[in-house]
């Protein structure tokens, strides 16, 4: 098992979803009933939600695998868990809609929860890269 590759895959999935959300929001679509892009938005939302599941535990396992002291990571992993949970709740709310228009996705993108999570992941990624090289 390549823990680094698994972590990178999760981060890539979340980042790619966010980028797709940006493109979808810019299209001004009223709903997802009549377009292939509408089905794609649901797939990206589902993949993103899956990547968020258990993210904190996964990162803690990565820290352990890298033989790093868990103590300095625990509090920030808690932040990631909260932001992942909040982002996941927002995604679940959007997925509950029978039709997902661009405005809803634009609001999801603007949500501090999703944006904070991305920033959290970029920070922990750099910290783990630096700590693993030390």
N, C-alpha and C positions, 0 to 999 in steps of 0.2 A: 504494500500500500504506500503510495506516495502522498503524504499528508500535505506537502507544499502544493502539489498539483491539484489536489482536492480543494484546498483553500482558494487557490487561484481560480478554479472553475466556479466556485460559489460567488466570488467577488465579480468575476466576468459576467455571470448570469444576471446578477443584480444590476450591474452597470449597463449591460446591453439592454435590459428591460427599460431602465430609465431613459436611455437614448431613444429607444423605440417609442416610449411614451411621449417624448418631446416631439418627435416627428408626427405621431398620431394627433397630438393636440393641435399642431399647426395646420392640419387639414380641414378643420372646421366641420367635421362630420357630425350630423345630428344623431345618428345611432349606428349600431354595428350589425343591424339586421340584413343589410343588402350588400355587404362588401367582404371581400377576402381579408382586407385589412382589419375588419371587425372581428373576424375569427382569430386573426393573429394577435390582436390586443388581448384577448382572453388567454391565449396560450402564453404570452409573455407575462401576464399577471400571475398565472398559475405557476410558471417556472420560478418567478421571482419569489412568490410565497413559499414554495418548496425550499429554495435556497436560504430563506430566512429561518426556517424551522430548525431549532436547536443550534443556532449559530454560536451562541456564547459557549455552550458545552464543546462544540467543535473547536473553537479557538483555544479554549483551555486545554483540550487534548493536544492541539498543535504545540502549545507552549511546553507541555509535558514531554512530548515527543522530541522537541528541540533541546531538551535538558536545560530549560531556563527556569529560574526561580519564579514560581507562580505568584508570590506575594505582590510584586508591583503591578501585575496584570489583572488581578481579581476585581478591583474597583472599576477599571475601565471596561472589562468584560461585562460587568453589570450594566454599564451605560449602553454598551452595544446590545445587550439582551433587551433592555427597555426600549431602545429605539427600534430594534428589529420587531419586537412585539407590537409597538405602536404602528409601524409601517405595515405589518402583516394585517392588523385590524383594519386599517384603511383600505388595503387591497381587497380584503374579504368583503368589505362593505361595497366596493365598486363591483366586484364579481357577482354580488347578489342582484344587480340590476339586470332586467331583461334586455336592455339596450344600453350600450356604453358609448356616449357621444364624446366628441373632442373636448368639450368644456369640462366634463367630469374628470377626464385624464389630465387636463391642464391644471385643475385644482389639486389633483393627486400629486402632480409634479411639484406644485408650489408648496405642498405640505412640508412643514418643517421636519416631520418624522422621517420621511424618505430622504430628504436632503441631508439631515443630520446623520442618518445611518451611512450614507455614502461617504461622508467626511470621516466618520468613525472608522470605516473600513480602510480608507486610504491611509489614515494615521496608523492604525494597528499593523497594516501591511508593511509600511516603512519601518516601524519599530521592530517588527519581527525579522525583517531582512537585515537590519543593522545588528540586532542582538544575535542573530544566528551566525553572523560573520565574525563576531567578537570572540 
